[in-house]
């Protein structure tokens, strides 16, 4: 289904709206790549840590940032945010 914004004549207001949407998309992609990079750091730490506590923290880092990367791309709250919202409405 096409949005009505695409059918309107081009005005300065719609140009601004399109520019804002492109900036928002770039921001979403940048945030997602940032979280993916931090998850990669977690994988590095998991491979190089020798202590059990270090490995557990690395797994938590990987899981949290992988979830955040996926949720950023889908433009929805992270799983942790959803859980906290249910616990404390």
C-alpha positions, 0 to 999 in steps of 0.5 A: 500500500502506497502512502499518501505522502508519495502522491502529494505534489512536491512542496517544501514541507514534503521535501523536509519530511523526505529528508527527515525520513532519510536521516532517520533511516541513516540513524537506524542503520548506524545504531544497528551497525554500532550494536553489531560491532559491539557484539563482535567485541563480545565474541572477541572477549569470549574467545580470549577470556579464561575466567568463567565470569569473563565468559558469562559477561561476554555472552551477556554482551553478545546477547544484549547487543545482538538483540539491540541491533535487530530491534534497531533495524526493525525500529521497535523497543529492545527485549529488555525495554519490553520486559521493563515496561511490563514490570513497571508500566 
